[in-house]
Amino acid sequence: MRKIYRYELPVDGKTHALKMPLFYMKQGFRRVEAVRDDLIEFWIQTDHLENVTEGPYVHLFTALGTGHDVPDGAWILGTTGRTPSGLVWHLCEIDAIV
């Protein structure tokens, strides 16, 4: 069975550890939205037939502004629309699972 989960992430230039399924479906990555200038939210889809009894696992994420350096080992999963203040944020997952 597939499920959709929602997560929030502060936009503060730090790396944040979020507990989530080990293999969420990157092709099932749904959306990134700016809640306010300092907070984004995003949705993922996962197949719950795998690793149900293990985990959840910790994935590392950061939110960056346009023009900021993307950390080594990270890739952009999605981009928000422009906030009322004119800011645009990019959600990155850092390639490490704890």
C-alpha positions as a Markdown table, in Angstrom:
| # | Residue | x | y | z |
|---|---|---|---|---|
| 1 | Met | 0.0 | 0.0 | 0.0 |
| 2 | Arg | 1.3 | 3.5 | -0.8 |
| 3 | Lys | 1.0 | 6.4 | 1.5 |
| 4 | Ile | 1.6 | 10.1 | 1.3 |
| 5 | Tyr | 3.4 | 11.9 | 4.1 |
| 6 | Arg | 3.8 | 15.6 | 4.8 |
| 7 | Tyr | 6.9 | 17.2 | 6.4 |
| 8 | Glu | 8.0 | 20.7 | 7.5 |
| 9 | Leu | 11.5 | 22.1 | 7.3 |
| 10 | Pro | 12.8 | 25.4 | 8.6 |
| 11 | Val | 14.7 | 27.6 | 6.2 |
| 12 | Asp | 17.7 | 28.4 | 8.4 |
| 13 | Gly | 20.8 | 27.2 | 6.5 |
| 14 | Lys | 21.2 | 24.1 | 8.7 |
| 15 | Thr | 20.9 | 20.4 | 7.9 |
| 16 | His | 17.9 | 18.8 | 9.5 |
| 17 | Ala | 17.3 | 15.1 | 10.2 |
| 18 | Leu | 13.8 | 13.8 | 9.5 |
| 19 | Lys | 12.5 | 10.4 | 10.3 |
| 20 | Met | 10.8 | 8.8 | 7.2 |
| 21 | Pro | 10.7 | 5.5 | 5.3 |
| 22 | Leu | 14.0 | 4.3 | 4.0 |
| 23 | Phe | 13.0 | 4.1 | 0.4 |
| 24 | Tyr | 10.5 | 6.9 | -0.3 |
| 25 | Met | 9.8 | 7.1 | -4.0 |
| 26 | Lys | 11.7 | 9.9 | -5.5 |
| 27 | Gln | 9.5 | 9.7 | -8.5 |
| 28 | Gly | 6.6 | 10.0 | -6.0 |
| 29 | Phe | 8.0 | 13.2 | -4.6 |
| 30 | Arg | 4.9 | 15.4 | -4.8 |
| 31 | Arg | 5.4 | 19.1 | -4.0 |
| 32 | Val | 7.4 | 21.8 | -2.1 |
| 33 | Glu | 5.6 | 24.9 | -0.8 |
| 34 | Ala | 6.7 | 27.9 | 1.2 |
| 35 | Val | 4.5 | 28.1 | 4.4 |
| 36 | Arg | 6.2 | 31.4 | 5.2 |
| 37 | Asp | 9.6 | 33.1 | 4.6 |
| 38 | Asp | 11.3 | 30.8 | 7.1 |
| 39 | Leu | 9.4 | 27.5 | 6.7 |
| 40 | Ile | 8.7 | 25.1 | 3.8 |
| 41 | Glu | 6.6 | 21.9 | 3.7 |
| 42 | Phe | 6.8 | 19.0 | 1.3 |
| 43 | Trp | 5.0 | 15.7 | 0.5 |
| 44 | Ile | 6.4 | 12.3 | -0.4 |
| 45 | Gln | 4.9 | 9.1 | -1.5 |
| 46 | Thr | 6.2 | 5.8 | -0.2 |
| 47 | Asp | 5.5 | 2.1 | -0.8 |
| 48 | His | 4.7 | 0.7 | 2.6 |
| 49 | Leu | 5.3 | -2.9 | 1.5 |
| 50 | Glu | 9.0 | -2.5 | 2.1 |
| 51 | Asn | 10.8 | -2.3 | 5.5 |
| 52 | Val | 7.6 | -2.0 | 7.5 |
| 53 | Thr | 9.2 | -3.5 | 10.6 |
| 54 | Glu | 12.4 | -1.6 | 10.3 |
| 55 | Gly | 13.0 | 2.1 | 10.7 |
| 56 | Pro | 11.8 | 4.8 | 10.3 |
| 57 | Tyr | 15.1 | 6.0 | 9.0 |
| 58 | Val | 16.7 | 9.4 | 9.3 |
| 59 | His | 17.2 | 11.4 | 6.1 |
| 60 | Leu | 19.1 | 14.6 | 6.0 |
| 61 | Phe | 17.6 | 17.7 | 4.3 |
| 62 | Thr | 18.3 | 21.4 | 4.0 |
| 63 | Ala | 16.5 | 24.3 | 2.4 |
| 64 | Leu | 18.5 | 26.8 | 0.3 |
| 65 | Gly | 17.9 | 30.1 | -1.3 |
| 66 | Thr | 18.5 | 30.7 | -5.0 |
| 67 | Gly | 22.2 | 31.4 | -5.6 |
| 68 | His | 23.4 | 29.5 | -2.4 |
| 69 | Asp | 25.9 | 26.7 | -2.6 |
| 70 | Val | 24.5 | 23.2 | -2.7 |
| 71 | Pro | 26.3 | 21.0 | -0.2 |
| 72 | Asp | 28.5 | 18.1 | -1.5 |
| 73 | Gly | 26.4 | 14.9 | -1.7 |
| 74 | Ala | 23.1 | 16.8 | -2.0 |
| 75 | Trp | 20.6 | 17.1 | -4.8 |
| 76 | Ile | 17.6 | 19.4 | -5.3 |
| 77 | Leu | 14.3 | 17.6 | -4.8 |
| 78 | Gly | 12.0 | 20.6 | -5.5 |
| 79 | Thr | 11.5 | 24.3 | -5.5 |
| 80 | Thr | 8.9 | 26.5 | -3.9 |
| 81 | Gly | 6.9 | 29.2 | -5.6 |
| 82 | Arg | 7.8 | 32.7 | -4.8 |
| 83 | Thr | 6.7 | 33.9 | -1.3 |
| 84 | Pro | 4.9 | 37.2 | -0.8 |
| 85 | Ser | 8.4 | 38.6 | 0.1 |
| 86 | Gly | 9.8 | 37.4 | -3.2 |
| 87 | Leu | 11.9 | 34.5 | -1.8 |
| 88 | Val | 12.2 | 31.2 | -3.5 |
| 89 | Trp | 13.5 | 28.1 | -1.6 |
| 90 | His | 15.0 | 24.8 | -2.9 |
| 91 | Leu | 14.7 | 21.6 | -0.9 |
| 92 | Cys | 17.8 | 19.4 | -1.0 |
| 93 | Glu | 18.4 | 15.9 | 0.4 |
| 94 | Ile | 21.9 | 15.2 | 1.5 |
| 95 | Asp | 23.1 | 11.8 | 0.5 |
| 96 | Ala | 23.4 | 10.1 | 4.0 |
| 97 | Ile | 21.0 | 8.0 | 5.9 |
| 98 | Val | 21.4 | 7.6 | 9.6 |
